[in-house]
Amino acid sequence: NRIARERQQGMTQITVLIAEDEQPQRQALQKMLQELMPEAYIVAVCEDGLSALEAMQQYQPNLALLDIRMPGLSGLEVARSAPDGTQIVFTTAYDEYAVKAFEAGAVDYLLKPIKPERLQQAINRVSERHQTKTAPDISNLIDALETKLRGAPNKSIKWVTASVGDTVKMFSIDDV
């Protein structure tokens, strides 16, 4: 397998796992990532937590972009299974789940709809850590976020997704 050969040869290509349950956002994120980080090798694109968990164990990516709320397992549960050295960037449409620690650079957090500039910031942070071979221990951050999620009431839908051709847009329910 090409990834295993490259790791043995000491190559530093960043391998990426994308997990997003909504197809338009999944496709948009994959396209944005390919444009902003052409050197990245996307090893798996998953639509639910279980397939993301399996891909995490199989490919052991350097970077995982995980939607927090997915069918099966949450992105948080998938993140707990990440091998040492895997950097996690969470994505979600629910801004009330933002935890200050994510902004401090330990782990990144992207609010949907994801803007290219914000994804670029996350990519820069990931690339810097990949080059220095440092990845934070995120277990405390995941615990804090899970506590917030458990305490939050289940809110109604906030975004509507619409796609035309290759373009995907998210509209706030308040604007509809």
JOZI-V834273 format. One record per helix or strand. SS is the DSSP state (alpha for helix, beta for strand). FROM is the first residue (numbers start at 1). LEN is the number of residues. If there is no record, write none. Layout:
# JOZI-V834273
ss:SS from:FROM len:LEN
ss:SS from:FROM len:LEN
This chain:
# JOZI-V834273
ss:alpha from:2 len:7
ss:beta from:15 len:5
ss:alpha from:23 len:14
ss:beta from:41 len:6
ss:alpha from:49 len:11
ss:beta from:63 len:5
ss:alpha from:75 len:6
ss:beta from:87 len:6
ss:alpha from:95 len:3
ss:alpha from:100 len:4
ss:beta from:108 len:4
ss:alpha from:116 len:17
ss:alpha from:139 len:13
ss:beta from:159 len:6
ss:beta from:167 len:6
ss:alpha from:173 len:3
